[in-house]
């Protein structure tokens, strides 16, 4: 069971790293995959920089957690995903954004899965 769990966690880490790198290599496609246009000017700089940071931090913290067996490395990833889901819900409730059910569900499910993995795979805090 732990071997399968480790493989899934590792694949998630690599997936998020690839998404982060894609923001650097092909930001137009990366933006399109998330349902957003690629902005212009300073907005583009902010969009690419922030999205790259989000996904590279997410993927890196997951892989560090897996490599070190330290529970604390799972928490940044869970926080990023959970806060993103909360932000999406607040955007819908307070700022007339579309309700992004699919994205919110994925963020919450992956965050929950990583919390579960932190309890099963990590041997140190």
N, CA, C and O atoms as CSV, one atom per row, in Angstrom:
chain,resi,resn,atom,element,x,y,z
A,1,UNK,N,N,0.828,-1.195,0.000
A,1,UNK,CA,C,0.000,0.000,0.000
A,1,UNK,C,C,0.870,1.257,0.000
A,1,UNK,O,O,0.619,2.180,-0.774
A,2,UNK,N,N,1.895,1.302,0.863
A,2,UNK,CA,C,2.747,2.486,0.924
A,2,UNK,C,C,3.524,2.711,-0.371
A,2,UNK,O,O,3.793,3.855,-0.739
A,3,UNK,N,N,3.883,1.641,-1.057
A,3,UNK,CA,C,4.601,1.781,-2.318
A,3,UNK,C,C,3.704,2.437,-3.368
A,3,UNK,O,O,4.149,3.326,-4.094
A,4,UNK,N,N,2.456,2.008,-3.452
A,4,UNK,CA,C,1.493,2.596,-4.390
A,4,UNK,C,C,1.238,4.057,-4.028
A,4,UNK,O,O,1.208,4.924,-4.902
A,5,UNK,N,N,1.058,4.320,-2.753
A,5,UNK,CA,C,0.845,5.680,-2.273
A,5,UNK,C,C,2.039,6.572,-2.616
A,5,UNK,O,O,1.860,7.714,-3.041
A,6,UNK,N,N,3.242,6.060,-2.433
A,6,UNK,CA,C,4.448,6.817,-2.771
A,6,UNK,C,C,4.520,7.137,-4.258
A,6,UNK,O,O,4.896,8.245,-4.642
A,7,UNK,N,N,4.164,6.181,-5.084
A,7,UNK,CA,C,4.186,6.405,-6.535
A,7,UNK,C,C,3.178,7.490,-6.911
A,7,UNK,O,O,3.496,8.374,-7.707
A,8,UNK,N,N,1.982,7.436,-6.357
A,8,UNK,CA,C,0.961,8.438,-6.672
A,8,UNK,C,C,1.421,9.819,-6.209
A,8,UNK,O,O,1.293,10.794,-6.949
A,9,UNK,N,N,1.950,9.907,-5.001
A,9,UNK,CA,C,2.445,11.183,-4.484
A,9,UNK,C,C,3.576,11.698,-5.375
A,9,UNK,O,O,3.611,12.884,-5.704
A,10,UNK,N,N,4.492,10.825,-5.765
A,10,UNK,CA,C,5.583,11.221,-6.650
A,10,UNK,C,C,5.087,11.726,-7.995
A,10,UNK,O,O,5.597,12.714,-8.523
A,11,UNK,N,N,4.092,11.044,-8.546
A,11,UNK,CA,C,3.522,11.487,-9.823
A,11,UNK,C,C,2.855,12.857,-9.693
A,11,UNK,O,O,2.960,13.689,-10.594
A,12,UNK,N,N,2.175,13.088,-8.580
A,12,UNK,CA,C,1.576,14.410,-8.344
A,12,UNK,C,C,2.663,15.480,-8.281
A,12,UNK,O,O,2.520,16.553,-8.868
A,13,UNK,N,N,3.746,15.186,-7.569
A,13,UNK,CA,C,4.844,16.144,-7.475
A,13,UNK,C,C,5.426,16.472,-8.842
A,13,UNK,O,O,5.655,17.639,-9.160
A,14,UNK,N,N,5.663,15.455,-9.640
A,14,UNK,CA,C,6.215,15.654,-10.982
A,14,UNK,C,C,5.210,16.407,-11.861
A,14,UNK,O,O,5.599,17.298,-12.616
A,15,UNK,N,N,3.939,16.062,-11.771
A,15,UNK,CA,C,2.913,16.751,-12.551
A,15,UNK,C,C,2.916,18.248,-12.251
A,15,UNK,O,O,2.889,19.066,-13.171
A,16,UNK,N,N,2.947,18.610,-10.972
A,16,UNK,CA,C,2.938,20.028,-10.617
A,16,UNK,C,C,4.224,20.719,-11.055
A,16,UNK,O,O,4.190,21.882,-11.458
A,17,UNK,N,N,5.352,20.028,-10.984
A,17,UNK,CA,C,6.602,20.607,-11.502
A,17,UNK,C,C,6.506,20.871,-12.995
A,17,UNK,O,O,6.931,21.923,-13.473
A,18,UNK,N,N,5.950,19.921,-13.730
A,18,UNK,CA,C,5.797,20.081,-15.180
A,18,UNK,C,C,4.882,21.258,-15.498
A,18,UNK,O,O,5.170,22.040,-16.404
A,19,UNK,N,N,3.786,21.388,-14.761
A,19,UNK,CA,C,2.885,22.528,-14.975
A,19,UNK,C,C,3.630,23.837,-14.711
A,19,UNK,O,O,3.488,24.794,-15.472
A,20,UNK,N,N,4.420,23.883,-13.642
A,20,UNK,CA,C,5.198,25.078,-13.336
A,20,UNK,C,C,6.204,25.405,-14.428
A,20,UNK,O,O,6.344,26.564,-14.818
A,21,UNK,N,N,6.904,24.393,-14.920
A,21,UNK,CA,C,7.865,24.610,-16.000
A,21,UNK,C,C,7.167,25.027,-17.289
A,21,UNK,O,O,7.706,25.805,-18.077
A,22,UNK,N,N,5.970,24.505,-17.491
A,22,UNK,CA,C,5.210,24.879,-18.691
A,22,UNK,C,C,4.864,26.364,-18.672
A,22,UNK,O,O,4.813,27.008,-19.719
A,23,UNK,N,N,4.626,26.908,-17.471
A,23,UNK,CA,C,4.373,28.346,-17.373
A,23,UNK,C,C,5.577,29.142,-17.853
A,23,UNK,O,O,5.415,30.255,-18.353
A,24,UNK,N,N,6.770,28.601,-17.714
A,24,UNK,CA,C,7.976,29.284,-18.179
A,24,UNK,C,C,8.238,29.064,-19.668
A,24,UNK,O,O,8.729,29.960,-20.355
A,25,UNK,N,N,7.914,27.884,-20.156
A,25,UNK,CA,C,8.239,27.506,-21.532
A,25,UNK,C,C,7.140,27.882,-22.521
A,25,UNK,O,O,7.426,28.390,-23.605
A,26,UNK,N,N,5.886,27.634,-22.151
A,26,UNK,CA,C,4.746,27.888,-23.044
A,26,UNK,C,C,3.586,28.452,-22.237
A,26,UNK,O,O,2.588,27.766,-22.014
A,27,UNK,N,N,3.715,29.712,-21.798
A,27,UNK,CA,C,2.689,30.276,-20.923
A,27,UNK,C,C,1.310,30.387,-21.562
A,27,UNK,O,O,0.301,30.323,-20.860
A,28,UNK,N,N,1.251,30.550,-22.873
A,28,UNK,CA,C,-0.061,30.635,-23.524
A,28,UNK,C,C,-0.835,29.335,-23.335
A,28,UNK,O,O,-2.013,29.361,-22.980
A,29,UNK,N,N,-0.188,28.213,-23.569
A,29,UNK,CA,C,-0.853,26.918,-23.395
A,29,UNK,C,C,-1.176,26.659,-21.927
A,29,UNK,O,O,-2.238,26.127,-21.603
A,30,UNK,N,N,-0.257,27.036,-21.043
A,30,UNK,CA,C,-0.490,26.829,-19.614
A,30,UNK,C,C,-1.702,27.625,-19.152
A,30,UNK,O,O,-2.526,27.119,-18.390
A,31,UNK,N,N,-1.812,28.854,-19.603
A,31,UNK,CA,C,-2.962,29.690,-19.236
A,31,UNK,C,C,-4.248,29.118,-19.801
A,31,UNK,O,O,-5.261,29.060,-19.105
A,32,UNK,N,N,-4.218,28.696,-21.054
A,32,UNK,CA,C,-5.400,28.130,-21.697
A,32,UNK,C,C,-5.886,26.896,-20.944
A,32,UNK,O,O,-7.091,26.708,-20.777
A,33,UNK,N,N,-4.954,26.050,-20.486
A,33,UNK,CA,C,-5.340,24.844,-19.753
A,33,UNK,C,C,-6.061,25.163,-18.452
A,33,UNK,O,O,-6.835,24.346,-17.953
A,34,UNK,N,N,-5.812,26.346,-17.898
A,34,UNK,CA,C,-6.472,26.741,-16.660
A,34,UNK,C,C,-7.664,27.668,-16.911
A,34,UNK,O,O,-8.224,28.239,-15.975
A,35,UNK,N,N,-8.042,27.810,-18.176
A,35,UNK,CA,C,-9.223,28.596,-18.511
A,35,UNK,C,C,-9.028,30.086,-18.418
A,35,UNK,O,O,-9.982,30.819,-18.155
A,36,UNK,N,N,-7.797,30.559,-18.631
A,36,UNK,CA,C,-7.546,31.997,-18.541
A,36,UNK,C,C,-6.780,32.464,-19.765
A,36,UNK,O,O,-6.030,31.696,-20.367
A,37,UNK,N,N,-6.969,33.727,-20.134
A,37,UNK,CA,C,-6.142,34.281,-21.207
A,37,UNK,C,C,-4.772,34.648,-20.663
A,37,UNK,O,O,-4.613,34.902,-19.469
A,38,UNK,N,N,-3.800,34.672,-21.534
A,38,UNK,CA,C,-2.490,35.169,-21.141
A,38,UNK,C,C,-2.558,36.689,-21.186
A,38,UNK,O,O,-2.876,37.267,-22.226
A,39,UNK,N,N,-2.265,37.330,-20.081
A,39,UNK,CA,C,-2.380,38.778,-19.974
A,39,UNK,C,C,-1.247,39.474,-20.719
A,39,UNK,O,O,-0.332,38.821,-21.221
A,40,UNK,N,N,-1.313,40.799,-20.789
A,40,UNK,CA,C,-0.274,41.590,-21.437
A,40,UNK,C,C,0.459,42.435,-20.404
A,40,UNK,O,O,-0.038,42.654,-19.299
A,41,UNK,N,N,1.645,42.907,-20.776
A,41,UNK,CA,C,2.391,43.855,-19.970
A,41,UNK,C,C,2.747,43.336,-18.587
A,41,UNK,O,O,3.153,42.185,-18.424
A,42,UNK,N,N,2.587,44.206,-17.590
A,42,UNK,CA,C,2.906,43.857,-16.210
A,42,UNK,C,C,2.031,42.704,-15.708
A,42,UNK,O,O,2.474,41.884,-14.905
A,43,UNK,N,N,0.794,42.652,-16.188
A,43,UNK,CA,C,-0.092,41.545,-15.818
A,43,UNK,C,C,0.473,40.197,-16.247
A,43,UNK,O,O,0.359,39.213,-15.516
A,44,UNK,N,N,1.085,40.150,-17.440
A,44,UNK,CA,C,1.692,38.903,-17.918
A,44,UNK,C,C,2.861,38.494,-17.027
A,44,UNK,O,O,3.015,37.320,-16.691
A,45,UNK,N,N,3.678,39.465,-16.651
A,45,UNK,CA,C,4.804,39.181,-15.765
A,45,UNK,C,C,4.314,38.609,-14.438
A,45,UNK,O,O,4.844,37.614,-13.943
A,46,UNK,N,N,3.309,39.243,-13.879
A,46,UNK,CA,C,2.740,38.779,-12.610
A,46,UNK,C,C,2.117,37.402,-12.772
A,46,UNK,O,O,2.337,36.518,-11.945
A,47,UNK,N,N,1.347,37.216,-13.827
A,47,UNK,CA,C,0.664,35.942,-14.066
A,47,UNK,C,C,1.674,34.801,-14.219
A,47,UNK,O,O,1.535,33.762,-13.572
A,48,UNK,N,N,2.668,34.983,-15.054
A,48,UNK,CA,C,3.655,33.919,-15.278
A,48,UNK,C,C,4.488,33.696,-14.020
A,48,UNK,O,O,4.723,32.553,-13.630
A,49,UNK,N,N,4.930,34.764,-13.390
A,49,UNK,CA,C,5.745,34.614,-12.181
A,49,UNK,C,C,4.991,33.944,-11.051
A,49,UNK,O,O,5.511,33.031,-10.411
A,50,UNK,N,N,3.772,34.389,-10.802
A,50,UNK,CA,C,2.995,33.825,-9.692
A,50,UNK,C,C,2.576,32.384,-9.956
A,50,UNK,O,O,2.640,31.545,-9.058
A,51,UNK,N,N,2.155,32.097,-11.168
A,51,UNK,CA,C,1.725,30.726,-11.466
A,51,UNK,C,C,2.916,29.772,-11.469
A,51,UNK,O,O,2.799,28.631,-11.021
A,52,UNK,N,N,4.061,30.234,-11.972
A,52,UNK,CA,C,5.275,29.417,-11.915
A,52,UNK,C,C,5.644,29.124,-10.465
A,52,UNK,O,O,5.925,27.981,-10.104
A,53,UNK,N,N,5.639,30.167,-9.642
A,53,UNK,CA,C,5.985,29.996,-8.223
A,53,UNK,C,C,5.019,29.038,-7.540
A,53,UNK,O,O,5.447,28.172,-6.776
A,54,UNK,N,N,3.719,29.179,-7.802
A,54,UNK,CA,C,2.709,28.325,-7.187
A,54,UNK,C,C,2.984,26.857,-7.508
A,54,UNK,O,O,3.089,26.025,-6.606
A,55,UNK,N,N,3.099,26.547,-8.792
A,55,UNK,CA,C,3.226,25.141,-9.183
A,55,UNK,C,C,4.602,24.550,-8.886
A,55,UNK,O,O,4.698,23.378,-8.524
A,56,UNK,N,N,5.663,25.336,-9.031
A,56,UNK,CA,C,6.986,24.797,-8.694
A,56,UNK,C,C,7.128,24.585,-7.187
A,56,UNK,O,O,7.729,23.599,-6.759
A,57,UNK,N,N,6.589,25.485,-6.388
A,57,UNK,CA,C,6.605,25.288,-4.932
A,57,UNK,C,C,5.770,24.078,-4.553
A,57,UNK,O,O,6.174,23.282,-3.706
A,58,UNK,N,N,4.620,23.938,-5.170
A,58,UNK,CA,C,3.743,22.803,-4.910
A,58,UNK,C,C,4.448,21.487,-5.228
A,58,UNK,O,O,4.501,20.591,-4.385
A,59,UNK,N,N,4.982,21.370,-6.425
A,59,UNK,CA,C,5.652,20.139,-6.826
A,59,UNK,C,C,6.908,19.854,-6.022
A,59,UNK,O,O,7.156,18.712,-5.633
A,60,UNK,N,N,7.700,20.890,-5.773
A,60,UNK,CA,C,8.943,20.718,-5.025
A,60,UNK,C,C,8.673,20.282,-3.592
A,60,UNK,O,O,9.337,19.377,-3.088
A,61,UNK,N,N,7.712,20.908,-2.933
A,61,UNK,CA,C,7.441,20.528,-1.538
A,61,UNK,C,C,6.930,19.093,-1.452
A,61,UNK,O,O,7.258,18.376,-0.506
A,62,UNK,N,N,6.138,18.670,-2.420
A,62,UNK,CA,C,5.659,17.283,-2.438
A,62,UNK,C,C,6.833,16.316,-2.597
A,62,UNK,O,O,6.914,15.320,-1.877
A,63,UNK,N,N,7.725,16.596,-3.518
A,63,UNK,CA,C,8.855,15.693,-3.750
A,63,UNK,C,C,9.839,15.706,-2.591
A,63,UNK,O,O,10.424,14.672,-2.267
A,64,UNK,N,N,10.032,16.857,-1.962
A,64,UNK,CA,C,10.892,16.906,-0.772
A,64,UNK,C,C,10.264,16.092,0.353
A,64,UNK,O,O,10.965,15.371,1.064
A,65,UNK,N,N,8.946,16.202,0.519
A,65,UNK,CA,C,8.249,15.413,1.543
A,65,UNK,C,C,8.469,13.922,1.310
A,65,UNK,O,O,8.742,13.167,2.243
A,66,UNK,N,N,8.345,13.521,0.068
A,66,UNK,CA,C,8.516,12.110,-0.266
A,66,UNK,C,C,9.964,11.660,-0.054
A,66,UNK,O,O,10.207,10.567,0.458
A,67,UNK,N,N,10.911,12.491,-0.443
A,67,UNK,CA,C,12.330,12.116,-0.340
A,67,UNK,C,C,12.837,12.099,1.099
A,67,UNK,O,O,13.694,11.286,1.447
A,68,UNK,N,N,12.311,12.993,1.934
A,68,UNK,CA,C,12.826,13.112,3.300
A,68,UNK,C,C,11.976,12.388,4.342
A,68,UNK,O,O,12.409,12.197,5.478
A,69,UNK,N,N,10.773,11.990,3.953
A,69,UNK,CA,C,9.806,11.383,4.892
A,69,UNK,C,C,9.467,12.325,6.046
A,69,UNK,O,O,9.151,11.872,7.146
A,70,UNK,N,N,9.532,13.616,5.801
A,70,UNK,CA,C,9.212,14.617,6.824
A,70,UNK,C,C,7.804,15.149,6.566
A,70,UNK,O,O,7.517,15.700,5.503
A,71,UNK,N,N,6.957,14.977,7.534
A,71,UNK,CA,C,5.546,15.375,7.430
A,71,UNK,C,C,5.394,16.865,7.132
A,71,UNK,O,O,4.501,17.261,6.383
A,72,UNK,N,N,6.255,17.681,7.709
A,72,UNK,CA,C,6.101,19.127,7.561
A,72,UNK,C,C,6.187,19.597,6.103
A,72,UNK,O,O,5.652,20.654,5.771
A,73,UNK,N,N,6.842,18.840,5.238
A,73,UNK,CA,C,6.944,19.238,3.838
A,73,UNK,C,C,5.642,19.044,3.075
A,73,UNK,O,O,5.470,19.631,2.007
A,74,UNK,N,N,4.726,18.242,3.590
A,74,UNK,CA,C,3.424,18.086,2.934
A,74,UNK,C,C,2.542,19.319,3.153
A,74,UNK,O,O,1.676,19.624,2.333
A,75,UNK,N,N,2.768,20.018,4.255
A,75,UNK,CA,C,1.866,21.107,4.641
A,75,UNK,C,C,1.877,22.300,3.683
A,75,UNK,O,O,0.807,22.848,3.419
A,76,UNK,N,N,3.022,22.734,3.148
A,76,UNK,CA,C,2.955,23.843,2.183
A,76,UNK,C,C,2.082,23.502,0.970
A,76,UNK,O,O,1.318,24.345,0.498
A,77,UNK,N,N,2.194,22.282,0.473
A,77,UNK,CA,C,1.383,21.865,-0.675
A,77,UNK,C,C,-0.107,21.869,-0.316
A,77,UNK,O,O,-0.941,22.343,-1.088
A,78,UNK,N,N,-0.423,21.342,0.848
A,78,UNK,CA,C,-1.826,21.328,1.289
A,78,UNK,C,C,-2.356,22.746,1.467
A,78,UNK,O,O,-3.502,23.034,1.121
A,79,UNK,N,N,-1.523,23.625,2.005
A,79,UNK,CA,C,-1.935,25.014,2.193
A,79,UNK,C,C,-2.154,25.713,0.853
A,79,UNK,O,O,-3.154,26.409,0.676
A,80,UNK,N,N,-1.244,25.537,-0.077
A,80,UNK,CA,C,-1.414,26.157,-1.392
A,80,UNK,C,C,-2.718,25.712,-2.049
A,80,UNK,O,O,-3.478,26.537,-2.554
A,81,UNK,N,N,-2.969,24.416,-2.038
A,81,UNK,CA,C,-4.174,23.900,-2.670
A,81,UNK,C,C,-5.440,24.327,-1.923
A,81,UNK,O,O,-6.428,24.720,-2.544
A,82,UNK,N,N,-5.407,24.251,-0.604
A,82,UNK,CA,C,-6.584,24.625,0.188
A,82,UNK,C,C,-6.907,26.103,0.075
A,82,UNK,O,O,-8.071,26.478,-0.065
A,83,UNK,N,N,-5.891,26.940,0.135
A,83,UNK,CA,C,-6.120,28.381,0.029
A,83,UNK,C,C,-6.574,28.745,-1.383
A,83,UNK,O,O,-7.397,29.646,-1.546
A,84,UNK,N,N,-6.061,28.071,-2.393
A,84,UNK,CA,C,-6.538,28.311,-3.758
A,84,UNK,C,C,-8.028,27.980,-3.870
A,84,UNK,O,O,-8.786,28.726,-4.489
A,85,UNK,N,N,-8.445,26.862,-3.271
A,85,UNK,CA,C,-9.861,26.489,-3.308
A,85,UNK,C,C,-10.723,27.521,-2.581
A,85,UNK,O,O,-11.790,27.895,-3.067
A,86,UNK,N,N,-10.263,27.973,-1.431
A,86,UNK,CA,C,-11.005,29.000,-0.681
A,86,UNK,C,C,-11.065,30.296,-1.491
A,86,UNK,O,O,-12.111,30.942,-1.555
A,87,UNK,N,N,-9.959,30.672,-2.102
A,87,UNK,CA,C,-9.929,31.873,-2.930
A,87,UNK,C,C,-10.903,31.790,-4.089
A,87,UNK,O,O,-11.559,32.779,-4.419
A,88,UNK,N,N,-11.006,30.622,-4.714
A,88,UNK,CA,C,-11.963,30.443,-5.813
A,88,UNK,C,C,-13.401,30.595,-5.315
A,88,UNK,O,O,-14.234,31.216,-5.975
A,89,UNK,N,N,-13.677,30.021,-4.146
A,89,UNK,CA,C,-15.033,30.132,-3.596
A,89,UNK,C,C,-15.367,31.577,-3.236
A,89,UNK,O,O,-16.484,32.037,-3.474
A,90,UNK,N,N,-14.407,32.285,-2.668
A,90,UNK,CA,C,-14.629,33.697,-2.341
A,90,UNK,C,C,-14.764,34.542,-3.605
A,90,UNK,O,O,-15.550,35.489,-3.637
A,91,UNK,N,N,-14.008,34.208,-4.638
A,91,UNK,CA,C,-14.134,34.925,-5.912
A,91,UNK,C,C,-15.545,34.776,-6.471
A,91,UNK,O,O,-16.107,35.728,-7.012
A,92,UNK,N,N,-16.109,33.594,-6.340
A,92,UNK,CA,C,-17.478,33.344,-6.782
A,92,UNK,C,C,-18.480,34.093,-5.905
A,92,UNK,O,O,-19.395,34.743,-6.411
A,93,UNK,N,N,-18.301,33.996,-4.594
A,93,UNK,CA,C,-19.271,34.578,-3.665
A,93,UNK,C,C,-19.222,36.104,-3.633
A,93,UNK,O,O,-20.258,36.750,-3.482
A,94,UNK,N,N,-18.046,36.679,-3.772
A,94,UNK,CA,C,-17.920,38.119,-3.558
A,94,UNK,C,C,-17.559,38.931,-4.805
A,94,UNK,O,O,-17.694,40.155,-4.807
A,95,UNK,N,N,-17.102,38.258,-5.860
A,95,UNK,CA,C,-16.577,39.024,-6.992
A,95,UNK,C,C,-17.141,38.592,-8.339
A,95,UNK,O,O,-16.545,38.868,-9.380
A,96,UNK,N,N,-18.270,37.926,-8.325
A,96,UNK,CA,C,-18.988,37.569,-9.557
A,96,UNK,C,C,-18.189,36.669,-10.502
A,96,UNK,O,O,-18.401,36.709,-11.714
A,97,UNK,N,N,-17.277,35.861,-9.964
A,97,UNK,CA,C,-16.547,34.891,-10.784
A,97,UNK,C,C,-17.424,33.657,-10.994
A,97,UNK,O,O,-18.334,33.385,-10.211
A,98,UNK,N,N,-17.140,32.928,-12.047
A,98,UNK,CA,C,-17.832,31.659,-12.262
A,98,UNK,C,C,-17.438,30.694,-11.139
A,98,UNK,O,O,-16.308,30.728,-10.651
A,99,UNK,N,N,-18.377,29.839,-10.735
A,99,UNK,CA,C,-18.064,28.848,-9.706
A,99,UNK,C,C,-17.285,27.716,-10.362
A,99,UNK,O,O,-17.825,26.989,-11.195
A,100,UNK,N,N,-16.020,27.566,-9.988
A,100,UNK,CA,C,-15.106,26.608,-10.617
A,100,UNK,C,C,-15.144,25.275,-9.868
A,100,UNK,O,O,-14.151,24.868,-9.265
A,101,UNK,N,N,-16.284,24.605,-9.910
A,101,UNK,CA,C,-16.471,23.378,-9.133
A,101,UNK,C,C,-15.382,22.346,-9.410
A,101,UNK,O,O,-14.812,21.783,-8.475
A,102,UNK,N,N,-15.091,22.095,-10.671
A,102,UNK,CA,C,-14.099,21.063,-11.014
A,102,UNK,C,C,-12.723,21.381,-10.428
A,102,UNK,O,O,-12.058,20.499,-9.884
A,103,UNK,N,N,-12.303,22.628,-10.539
A,103,UNK,CA,C,-10.987,23.010,-10.025
A,103,UNK,C,C,-10.959,22.969,-8.498
A,103,UNK,O,O,-9.983,22.516,-7.900
A,104,UNK,N,N,-12.032,23.442,-7.874
A,104,UNK,CA,C,-12.119,23.415,-6.417
A,104,UNK,C,C,-12.080,21.973,-5.922
A,104,UNK,O,O,-11.380,21.655,-4.961
A,105,UNK,N,N,-12.837,21.106,-6.588
A,105,UNK,CA,C,-12.874,19.699,-6.184
A,105,UNK,C,C,-11.492,19.066,-6.286
A,105,UNK,O,O,-11.064,18.364,-5.370
A,106,UNK,N,N,-10.796,19.306,-7.381
A,106,UNK,CA,C,-9.456,18.739,-7.548
A,106,UNK,C,C,-8.526,19.256,-6.458
A,106,UNK,O,O,-7.784,18.479,-5.857
A,107,UNK,N,N,-8.560,20.556,-6.200
A,107,UNK,CA,C,-7.675,21.133,-5.184
A,107,UNK,C,C,-7.943,20.531,-3.807
A,107,UNK,O,O,-7.007,20.191,-3.084
A,108,UNK,N,N,-9.209,20.400,-3.446
A,108,UNK,CA,C,-9.541,19.851,-2.126
A,108,UNK,C,C,-9.246,18.355,-2.031
A,108,UNK,O,O,-8.787,17.880,-0.992
A,109,UNK,N,N,-9.501,17.625,-3.088
A,109,UNK,CA,C,-9.224,16.182,-3.083
A,109,UNK,C,C,-7.722,15.928,-2.996
A,109,UNK,O,O,-7.284,15.077,-2.222
A,110,UNK,N,N,-6.928,16.659,-3.785
A,110,UNK,CA,C,-5.473,16.463,-3.746
A,110,UNK,C,C,-4.916,16.893,-2.391
A,110,UNK,O,O,-4.045,16.218,-1.842
A,111,UNK,N,N,-5.407,18.005,-1.845
A,111,UNK,CA,C,-4.947,18.437,-0.513
A,111,UNK,C,C,-5.283,17.373,0.535
A,111,UNK,O,O,-4.444,17.047,1.374
A,112,UNK,N,N,-6.483,16.840,0.492
A,112,UNK,CA,C,-6.865,15.777,1.426
A,112,UNK,C,C,-6.016,14.530,1.246
A,112,UNK,O,O,-5.597,13.906,2.221
A,113,UNK,N,N,-5.767,14.174,0.002
A,113,UNK,CA,C,-4.927,13.010,-0.294
A,113,UNK,C,C,-3.510,13.205,0.251
A,113,UNK,O,O,-2.919,12.277,0.802
A,114,UNK,N,N,-2.971,14.413,0.094
A,114,UNK,CA,C,-1.623,14.686,0.601
A,114,UNK,C,C,-1.583,14.657,2.128
A,114,UNK,O,O,-0.599,14.204,2.711
A,115,UNK,N,N,-2.635,15.131,2.772
A,115,UNK,CA,C,-2.697,15.012,4.238
A,115,UNK,C,C,-2.721,13.545,4.660
A,115,UNK,O,O,-2.044,13.147,5.608
A,116,UNK,N,N,-3.506,12.755,3.949
A,116,UNK,CA,C,-3.543,11.315,4.208
A,116,UNK,C,C,-2.156,10.698,4.005
A,116,UNK,O,O,-1.686,9.923,4.838
A,117,UNK,N,N,-1.511,11.046,2.897
A,117,UNK,CA,C,-0.174,10.521,2.609
A,117,UNK,C,C,0.823,10.947,3.683
A,117,UNK,O,O,1.728,10.186,4.026
A,118,UNK,N,N,0.665,12.149,4.211
A,118,UNK,CA,C,1.596,12.612,5.244
A,118,UNK,C,C,1.503,11.747,6.493
A,118,UNK,O,O,2.492,11.566,7.204
A,119,UNK,N,N,0.337,11.223,6.753
A,119,UNK,CA,C,0.150,10.351,7.940
A,119,UNK,C,C,0.656,8.935,7.682
A,119,UNK,O,O,1.102,8.253,8.604
A,120,UNK,N,N,0.586,8.502,6.447
A,120,UNK,CA,C,0.991,7.118,6.117
A,120,UNK,C,C,2.467,6.992,5.706
A,120,UNK,O,O,3.108,5.979,5.987
A,121,UNK,N,N,2.989,8.003,5.054
A,121,UNK,CA,C,4.338,7.880,4.495
A,121,UNK,C,C,5.414,8.540,5.315
A,121,UNK,O,O,6.558,8.084,5.320
A,122,UNK,N,N,5.072,9.603,6.006
A,122,UNK,CA,C,6.088,10.343,6.756
A,122,UNK,C,C,6.389,9.628,8.055
A,122,UNK,O,O,5.487,9.168,8.754
A,123,UNK,N,N,7.661,9.543,8.365
A,123,UNK,CA,C,8.065,8.923,9.620
A,123,UNK,C,C,8.614,9.943,10.599
A,123,UNK,O,O,8.816,9.643,11.776
A,124,UNK,N,N,8.856,11.163,10.103
A,124,UNK,CA,C,9.366,12.239,10.955
A,124,UNK,C,C,8.527,13.487,10.746
A,124,UNK,O,O,7.950,13.695,9.679
A,125,UNK,N,N,8.468,14.310,11.776
A,125,UNK,CA,C,7.745,15.582,11.671
A,125,UNK,C,C,8.590,16.571,11.000
A,125,UNK,O,O,8.171,17.713,10.809
